[in-house]
Amino acid sequence: PADADAFGLSYPVPTEKTHQILYTSQQLELHQQYGLLRQMRNADSFSNHNLQLMHSLLNTYPDEWLLMLELLEVAVDKKVDEGLKTALVNNLLRLKHEQPKLDGLISRGLKLFQL
């Protein structure tokens, strides 16, 4: 039933508690980078600093396929120079080749940009 109390039903309290996720410092840093990327996406203007940050993320996290797709989304949306877009696409194609299990995810992501 949707409302156990209304039907006079009671259930025992679960003995297992929610597991606390412990992130490594590298994972926390990556989460921060996703936050910066979100800020870039939502910003009205795009600065040279943002461009440098995008290049830095490409070089620091080359194997993070989702980050690369999101960077590409921002690059296409903000009309960033073609060199960065090409580097992102090439990196994603490399990941597709090296990690076949990501092929479908990356292919569908690139299809969104019609690349």
Backbone as CSV, one residue per row, in Angstrom:
resi,resn,N_x,N_y,N_z,CA_x,CA_y,CA_z,C_x,C_y,C_z
1,PRO,0.829,-1.201,0.000,0.000,0.000,0.000,0.864,1.251,0.000
2,ALA,0.288,2.304,-0.527,1.013,3.564,-0.614,1.230,4.179,0.760
3,ASP,0.294,3.989,1.647,0.398,4.584,2.978,0.193,3.486,4.013
4,ALA,1.293,2.912,4.460,1.215,1.785,5.389,0.515,2.178,6.686
5,ASP,0.733,3.394,7.165,0.107,3.840,8.412,-1.411,3.875,8.286
6,ALA,-1.926,4.274,7.147,-3.367,4.359,6.948,-4.029,2.986,7.017
7,PHE,-3.295,1.939,6.704,-3.833,0.584,6.736,-3.451,-0.160,8.011
8,GLY,-2.791,0.550,8.926,-2.405,-0.064,10.183,-1.275,-1.062,10.047
9,LEU,-0.510,-0.943,9.015,0.614,-1.854,8.798,1.882,-1.276,9.418
10,SER,2.732,-2.162,9.869,4.023,-1.691,10.378,5.109,-2.613,9.843
11,TYR,6.242,-2.036,9.623,7.375,-2.779,9.086,8.571,-2.553,9.994
12,PRO,9.422,-3.561,10.130,10.601,-3.372,10.989,11.564,-2.352,10.365
13,VAL,12.242,-1.656,11.235,13.250,-0.699,10.779,14.412,-1.487,10.185
14,PRO,14.886,-1.098,9.001,16.014,-1.835,8.401,17.242,-1.784,9.303
15,THR,17.912,-2.910,9.381,19.131,-2.952,10.198,20.333,-2.417,9.442
16,GLU,20.275,-2.483,8.114,21.391,-1.995,7.305,21.241,-0.494,7.077
17,LYS,22.286,0.231,7.316,22.278,1.682,7.132,22.852,2.035,5.763
18,THR,22.574,3.238,5.316,23.103,3.720,4.049,24.624,3.793,4.126
19,HIS,25.258,3.319,3.079,26.719,3.336,3.046,27.216,4.727,2.689
20,GLN,28.197,5.185,3.433,28.810,6.481,3.170,29.848,6.313,2.069
21,ILE,29.735,7.114,1.016,30.705,7.039,-0.074,31.929,7.867,0.311
22,LEU,33.078,7.245,0.240,34.327,7.942,0.532,35.056,8.173,-0.786
23,TYR,35.189,9.436,-1.158,35.846,9.794,-2.408,37.328,10.040,-2.172
24,THR,38.135,9.679,-3.161,39.561,9.981,-3.091,39.762,11.458,-3.434
25,SER,40.940,11.958,-3.159,41.227,13.360,-3.471,41.154,13.602,-4.984
26,GLN,41.547,12.598,-5.782,41.469,12.735,-7.236,40.013,12.810,-7.694
27,GLN,39.144,12.000,-7.095,37.728,12.045,-7.452,37.105,13.383,-7.059
28,LEU,37.464,13.888,-5.895,36.943,15.188,-5.462,37.403,16.293,-6.401
29,GLU,38.644,16.225,-6.837,39.175,17.211,-7.790,38.404,17.142,-9.107
30,LEU,38.126,15.941,-9.574,37.370,15.776,-10.809,35.953,16.343,-10.652
31,HIS,35.338,16.129,-9.506,34.005,16.695,-9.252,34.051,18.214,-9.323
32,GLN,35.116,18.811,-8.792,35.274,20.268,-8.865,35.393,20.732,-10.315
33,GLN,36.091,19.946,-11.140,36.255,20.316,-12.547,34.913,20.287,-13.271
34,TYR,34.082,19.306,-12.945,32.732,19.278,-13.519,31.951,20.516,-13.098
35,GLY,32.156,20.965,-11.863,31.495,22.187,-11.398,31.956,23.405,-12.180
36,LEU,33.257,23.498,-12.433,33.785,24.613,-13.232,33.221,24.569,-14.652
37,LEU,33.113,23.375,-15.191,32.559,23.218,-16.527,31.099,23.677,-16.567
38,ARG,30.352,23.356,-15.526,28.956,23.812,-15.445,28.897,25.340,-15.412
39,GLN,29.808,25.959,-14.669,29.840,27.424,-14.614,30.140,28.005,-15.993
40,MET,31.072,27.379,-16.714,31.387,27.839,-18.077,30.156,27.747,-18.962
41,ARG,29.450,26.642,-18.852,28.278,26.408,-19.692,27.200,27.465,-19.419
42,ASN,27.045,27.842,-18.165,25.991,28.775,-17.778,26.386,30.241,-17.901
43,ALA,27.662,30.515,-18.115,28.138,31.899,-18.195,27.656,32.563,-19.480
44,ASP,27.399,33.858,-19.386,26.952,34.622,-20.554,28.087,34.872,-21.537
45,SER,29.284,35.053,-21.000,30.426,35.315,-21.885,31.473,34.221,-21.693
46,PHE,32.373,34.151,-22.648,33.429,33.135,-22.614,34.763,33.850,-22.672
47,SER,35.597,33.637,-21.668,36.863,34.364,-21.587,38.032,33.493,-22.047
48,ASN,39.164,34.149,-22.233,40.395,33.455,-22.583,40.802,32.496,-21.458
49,HIS,40.499,32.885,-20.231,40.785,32.012,-19.083,40.014,30.701,-19.212
50,ASN,38.752,30.771,-19.640,37.950,29.563,-19.830,38.557,28.667,-20.899
51,LEU,39.064,29.276,-21.956,39.693,28.509,-23.025,40.925,27.778,-22.504
52,GLN,41.728,28.479,-21.707,42.916,27.862,-21.117,42.530,26.722,-20.180
53,LEU,41.448,26.921,-19.436,40.975,25.877,-18.525,40.517,24.648,-19.311
54,MET,39.870,24.857,-20.438,39.424,23.740,-21.262,40.616,22.939,-21.790
55,HIS,41.648,23.647,-22.248,42.865,22.961,-22.704,43.509,22.184,-21.555
56,SER,43.506,22.781,-20.368,44.083,22.128,-19.195,43.316,20.852,-18.850
57,LEU,41.996,20.916,-18.897,41.183,19.734,-18.594,41.425,18.632,-19.622
58,LEU,41.554,19.018,-20.883,41.825,18.047,-21.940,43.138,17.320,-21.673
59,ASN,44.145,18.057,-21.216,45.454,17.458,-20.968,45.532,16.705,-19.640
60,THR,44.767,17.153,-18.654,44.826,16.541,-17.323,43.974,15.282,-17.217
61,TYR,42.815,15.281,-17.884,41.878,14.156,-17.780,41.550,13.583,-19.164
62,PRO,42.543,13.147,-19.920,42.272,12.693,-21.289,41.425,11.425,-21.376
63,ASP,41.339,10.659,-20.291,40.583,9.406,-20.328,39.182,9.527,-19.742
64,GLU,38.782,10.718,-19.349,37.442,10.951,-18.815,36.502,11.293,-19.967
65,TRP,35.890,10.265,-20.538,35.091,10.436,-21.757,33.926,11.401,-21.562
66,LEU,33.260,11.343,-20.411,32.115,12.223,-20.196,32.563,13.683,-20.089
67,LEU,33.664,13.906,-19.431,34.216,15.257,-19.334,34.570,15.774,-20.721
68,MET,35.144,14.909,-21.559,35.504,15.318,-22.924,34.247,15.678,-23.733
69,LEU,33.183,14.891,-23.585,31.948,15.209,-24.305,31.346,16.518,-23.812
70,GLU,31.398,16.739,-22.517,30.853,17.990,-21.984,31.707,19.182,-22.401
71,LEU,33.027,18.999,-22.441,33.892,20.062,-22.945,33.564,20.368,-24.399
72,LEU,33.320,19.332,-25.180,32.967,19.523,-26.578,31.640,20.265,-26.701
73,GLU,30.696,19.942,-25.830,29.412,20.637,-25.847,29.606,22.137,-25.618
74,VAL,30.418,22.478,-24.635,30.685,23.892,-24.343,31.427,24.525,-25.508
75,ALA,32.397,23.818,-26.072,33.187,24.353,-27.189,32.293,24.646,-28.389
76,VAL,31.352,23.753,-28.671,30.441,23.974,-29.801,29.485,25.116,-29.481
77,ASP,28.934,25.111,-28.277,27.956,26.130,-27.888,28.568,27.526,-27.846
78,LYS,29.786,27.635,-27.337,30.444,28.942,-27.182,31.267,29.316,-28.410
79,LYS,31.232,28.456,-29.441,31.953,28.715,-30.694,33.444,28.953,-30.459
80,VAL,34.028,28.017,-29.710,35.455,28.063,-29.397,36.228,27.658,-30.643
81,ASP,37.505,28.020,-30.694,38.321,27.757,-31.883,38.285,26.289,-32.299
82,GLU,38.415,26.081,-33.583,38.311,24.743,-34.161,39.408,23.800,-33.668
83,GLY,40.564,24.339,-33.311,41.665,23.498,-32.846,41.295,22.718,-31.599
84,LEU,40.629,23.364,-30.663,40.224,22.683,-29.439,39.148,21.647,-29.749
85,LYS,38.185,22.005,-30.576,37.126,21.052,-30.930,37.725,19.817,-31.601
86,THR,38.668,20.042,-32.508,39.314,18.926,-33.200,40.073,18.053,-32.211
87,ALA,40.776,18.668,-31.271,41.534,17.912,-30.268,40.587,17.076,-29.406
88,LEU,39.444,17.643,-29.033,38.473,16.908,-28.225,37.890,15.723,-29.001
89,VAL,37.519,15.970,-30.253,36.964,14.893,-31.073,37.999,13.792,-31.271
90,ASN,39.236,14.161,-31.577,40.295,13.158,-31.764,40.526,12.351,-30.493
91,ASN,40.473,13.019,-29.351,40.655,12.325,-28.083,39.502,11.342,-27.847
92,LEU,38.281,11.758,-28.159,37.129,10.867,-27.996,37.221,9.674,-28.949
93,LEU,37.676,9.912,-30.170,37.843,8.807,-31.114,38.920,7.837,-30.638
94,ARG,39.972,8.381,-30.027,41.024,7.530,-29.452,40.447,6.662,-28.334
95,LEU,39.635,7.278,-27.477,39.027,6.523,-26.379,38.107,5.426,-26.902
96,LYS,37.359,5.733,-27.964,36.486,4.723,-28.566,37.292,3.525,-29.033
97,HIS,38.420,3.806,-29.632,39.273,2.738,-30.165,39.920,1.937,-29.033
98,GLU,40.400,2.631,-28.004,41.111,1.965,-26.911,40.170,1.248,-25.946
99,GLN,38.947,1.753,-25.809,37.998,1.172,-24.872,36.680,0.905,-25.596
100,PRO,36.584,-0.225,-26.285,35.398,-0.523,-27.088,34.080,-0.466,-26.320
101,LYS,34.121,-0.682,-25.011,32.883,-0.635,-24.235,32.292,0.787,-24.203
102,LEU,33.106,1.787,-24.505,32.628,3.176,-24.527,32.147,3.601,-25.913
103,ASP,32.292,2.727,-26.887,31.976,3.068,-28.273,30.576,3.639,-28.425
104,GLY,29.576,2.939,-27.904,28.194,3.396,-28.050,27.948,4.733,-27.374
105,LEU,28.480,4.898,-26.168,28.281,6.147,-25.429,28.909,7.326,-26.169
106,ILE,30.141,7.146,-26.596,30.842,8.226,-27.280,30.207,8.506,-28.633
107,SER,29.847,7.458,-29.362,29.234,7.647,-30.680,27.927,8.425,-30.575
108,ARG,27.104,8.060,-29.590,25.833,8.790,-29.416,26.085,10.229,-28.996
109,GLY,27.098,10.442,-28.171,27.427,11.795,-27.761,27.884,12.645,-28.925
110,LEU,28.746,12.077,-29.774,29.223,12.820,-30.946,28.089,13.071,-31.929
111,LYS,27.148,12.138,-32.003,26.015,12.293,-32.914,25.166,13.503,-32.529
112,LEU,25.111,13.804,-31.243,24.366,14.984,-30.785,24.916,16.274,-31.395
113,PHE,26.225,16.279,-31.636,26.860,17.471,-32.210,26.963,17.365,-33.724
114,GLN,26.476,16.265,-34.284,26.531,15.996,-35.710,27.961,16.062,-36.228
115,LEU,28.851,15.402,-35.467,30.277,15.342,-35.829,30.629,13.949,-36.284
